[in-house]
Amino acid sequence: MQADVVVIGGSVMGASVAFWLTKLHPGLDVLVVERDPSFARASTALSAAGIRQQFTTPVNVELSRFGIDFIKNFEHRLGHDVGIPSLGLRENGYLFLATTGSALATLGDVATMQRNHGAATEIWGPDQVAQRYPWLNTADLTGASFGPRDEGFFDNMGLVTGFRAAARAQGVRFVTDTVTAITVQSGRVTGVTLGQGGDVACSRAVNAAGPRAAEVMQMAGLDLAVEPRKRTVFVIDAPNARHPEAPLLVDRDYWIRPEHAQWITATVPAQDGPCAQDDFDADFALWEDVIWPALWHRAPGFDAVKVVRHWVGHYEYNALDQNAVLGPHPALPNLYLINGFSGHGLQQAPGAGRGVAEHILFGGWRSLDLSDLSVDRMVAGKPFLELAVV
Ligand SMILES: Cc1cc2nc3c(=O)[nH]c(=O)nc-3n(C[C@H](O)[C@H](O)[C@H](O)COP(=O)(O)OP(=O)(O)OC[C@H]3O[C@@H](n4cnc5c(N)ncnc54)[C@H](O)[C@@H]3O)c2cc1C
């Protein structure tokens, strides 16, 4: 078998790259290899499916600006009728709370940057928070930042399904298999080996393996500081706190957002670190010891709460700077990365996929300058930090 481009991983990032490659270059022979098309353990399927404009780096705001337009105009932007006319965006906004003067000052600084890039972020005092959401305890707040448009949550699986269907309509081939080896000759990738399907010769390869990105790099003899990190998401029912209009609230120790009449919530474990690829065991103490006391303090309506469900997903965590890693690897210039999104990748999939596809086709960044997120910084060990990692 052979292909112009082999994409390793066919979830949201792989499907987005394949879509953009064949949209921008009709007829390009693209093969997407996905080991588990049920996506049962893919980050994409286990995501909280949020989109926000409130990031601390301009490039992340720009990626989300592109993402929200794509999500709002989904089938039109895809250019194909894929049977998903809407991704059901609920534009409830994100509310970042501040409990110190310096935290509020930081929110104010980044809000100015965000507005300069087209976001609508507002800075509120505690009174404004209380007026809009009277069920919140605002006594210890110094203020908050809120995105009144272009922020909320949407259908994560609709996005990946749509990308895959549109890519298929544009001629992309999808196979169910596992890439087990990468062949390198004279400093270039010349092919990959599939667990079942044998060898595939290619002139370019894309690493879209999510939390398994480092595993794929090792097949090419390279290191990458992207690791799986466990996040336990709790679905809770709180009969005295039913607020489907609530924003995604980011408080000091947890985040929470409405899911119809219920809520979903999660936190970052104090002992955060890499986990095994097959470790999906829930950490129930996070609910009991960390989230619930903080939540009850923030909103007394959470006095009676039942955890009705939970799931565990893996962030594909960039241990250097919690930001995406995009584009060609300097040591293997025809191996392209789209990895390391650290919990904010779903919303970036449209823009990151387009950027990597443009780099493959045209030899550089085009529509958006994504050089801040290039692989070179990883190799040089020079972090480009995103501070608003939830
Ligand atoms: C709990 C949680 C909450 C999140 N919340 C948000 C949010 O609110 N907003 C947001 O924007 N992002 C969020 N994210 C992050 C977002 O989900 C990810 O950044 C994004 O989905 C990553 O997509 P991906 O395609 O790179 O990875 P994945 O969806 O994990 O896909 C990688 C694919 O590669 C395949 N694969 C791996 N190795 C191989 C191989 N050797 N051969 C073949 N196939 C292979 C896997 O089977 C998998 O399907 C969250 C993530 C989690 C876990």
PDBQT file of the ligand as one rigid body, heavy atoms in Angstrom, charges set to zero:
ROOT
HETATM    1  C1  LIG A 401     -11.820  15.323  30.620  1.00  0.00    +0.000 C 
HETATM    2  C2  LIG A 401     -11.441  16.154  29.437  1.00  0.00    +0.000 A 
HETATM    3  C3  LIG A 401     -12.047  17.382  29.233  1.00  0.00    +0.000 A 
HETATM    4  C4  LIG A 401     -11.701  18.166  28.125  1.00  0.00    +0.000 A 
HETATM    5  N1  LIG A 401     -12.386  19.335  27.912  1.00  0.00    +0.000 NA
HETATM    6  C5  LIG A 401     -12.124  20.056  26.808  1.00  0.00    +0.000 A 
HETATM    7  C6  LIG A 401     -12.890  21.225  26.536  1.00  0.00    +0.000 A 
HETATM    8  O1  LIG A 401     -13.800  21.581  27.269  1.00  0.00    +0.000 OA
HETATM    9  N2  LIG A 401     -12.578  21.933  25.418  1.00  0.00    +0.000 N 
HETATM   10  C7  LIG A 401     -11.576  21.544  24.577  1.00  0.00    +0.000 A 
HETATM   11  O2  LIG A 401     -11.327  22.249  23.593  1.00  0.00    +0.000 OA
HETATM   12  N3  LIG A 401     -10.839  20.442  24.809  1.00  0.00    +0.000 NA
HETATM   13  C8  LIG A 401     -11.100  19.680  25.895  1.00  0.00    +0.000 A 
HETATM   14  N4  LIG A 401     -10.384  18.557  26.142  1.00  0.00    +0.000 N 
HETATM   15  C9  LIG A 401      -9.242  18.234  25.283  1.00  0.00    +0.000 C 
HETATM   16  C10 LIG A 401      -9.671  17.646  23.971  1.00  0.00    +0.000 C 
HETATM   17  O3  LIG A 401     -10.627  16.646  24.187  1.00  0.00    +0.000 OA
HETATM   18  C11 LIG A 401      -8.420  17.085  23.265  1.00  0.00    +0.000 C 
HETATM   19  O4  LIG A 401      -7.445  18.111  23.179  1.00  0.00    +0.000 OA
HETATM   20  C12 LIG A 401      -8.720  16.618  21.855  1.00  0.00    +0.000 C 
HETATM   21  O5  LIG A 401      -9.893  15.857  21.811  1.00  0.00    +0.000 OA
HETATM   22  C13 LIG A 401      -7.538  15.803  21.332  1.00  0.00    +0.000 C 
HETATM   23  O6  LIG A 401      -7.880  15.209  20.109  1.00  0.00    +0.000 OA
HETATM   24  P1  LIG A 401      -6.917  14.153  19.449  1.00  0.00    +0.000 P 
HETATM   25  O7  LIG A 401      -7.531  13.764  18.161  1.00  0.00    +0.000 OA
HETATM   26  O8  LIG A 401      -5.529  14.680  19.449  1.00  0.00    +0.000 OA
HETATM   27  O9  LIG A 401      -6.866  12.950  20.502  1.00  0.00    +0.000 OA
HETATM   28  P2  LIG A 401      -7.839  11.688  20.668  1.00  0.00    +0.000 P 
HETATM   29  O10 LIG A 401      -9.253  12.093  20.561  1.00  0.00    +0.000 OA
HETATM   30  O11 LIG A 401      -7.415  10.978  21.893  1.00  0.00    +0.000 OA
HETATM   31  O12 LIG A 401      -7.496  10.825  19.397  1.00  0.00    +0.000 OA
HETATM   32  C14 LIG A 401      -6.267  10.194  19.188  1.00  0.00    +0.000 C 
HETATM   33  C15 LIG A 401      -6.558   8.971  18.367  1.00  0.00    +0.000 C 
HETATM   34  O13 LIG A 401      -5.354   8.359  17.939  1.00  0.00    +0.000 OA
HETATM   35  C16 LIG A 401      -5.545   6.965  17.922  1.00  0.00    +0.000 C 
HETATM   36  N5  LIG A 401      -4.236   6.328  17.977  1.00  0.00    +0.000 N 
HETATM   37  C17 LIG A 401      -3.295   6.466  18.941  1.00  0.00    +0.000 A 
HETATM   38  N6  LIG A 401      -2.194   5.761  18.630  1.00  0.00    +0.000 NA
HETATM   39  C18 LIG A 401      -2.440   5.168  17.444  1.00  0.00    +0.000 A 
HETATM   40  C19 LIG A 401      -1.694   4.299  16.613  1.00  0.00    +0.000 A 
HETATM   41  N7  LIG A 401      -0.443   3.908  16.937  1.00  0.00    +0.000 N 
HETATM   42  N8  LIG A 401      -2.253   3.851  15.456  1.00  0.00    +0.000 NA
HETATM   43  C20 LIG A 401      -3.509   4.233  15.112  1.00  0.00    +0.000 A 
HETATM   44  N9  LIG A 401      -4.267   5.050  15.868  1.00  0.00    +0.000 NA
HETATM   45  C21 LIG A 401      -3.729   5.520  17.010  1.00  0.00    +0.000 A 
HETATM   46  C22 LIG A 401      -6.395   6.711  19.170  1.00  0.00    +0.000 C 
HETATM   47  O14 LIG A 401      -7.082   5.475  19.082  1.00  0.00    +0.000 OA
HETATM   48  C23 LIG A 401      -7.325   7.926  19.175  1.00  0.00    +0.000 C 
HETATM   49  O15 LIG A 401      -8.576   7.664  18.574  1.00  0.00    +0.000 OA
HETATM   50  C24 LIG A 401     -10.700  17.728  27.217  1.00  0.00    +0.000 A 
HETATM   51  C25 LIG A 401     -10.096  16.476  27.409  1.00  0.00    +0.000 A 
HETATM   52  C26 LIG A 401     -10.461  15.682  28.488  1.00  0.00    +0.000 A 
HETATM   53  C27 LIG A 401      -9.824  14.334  28.665  1.00  0.00    +0.000 C 
ENDROOT
TORSDOF 0
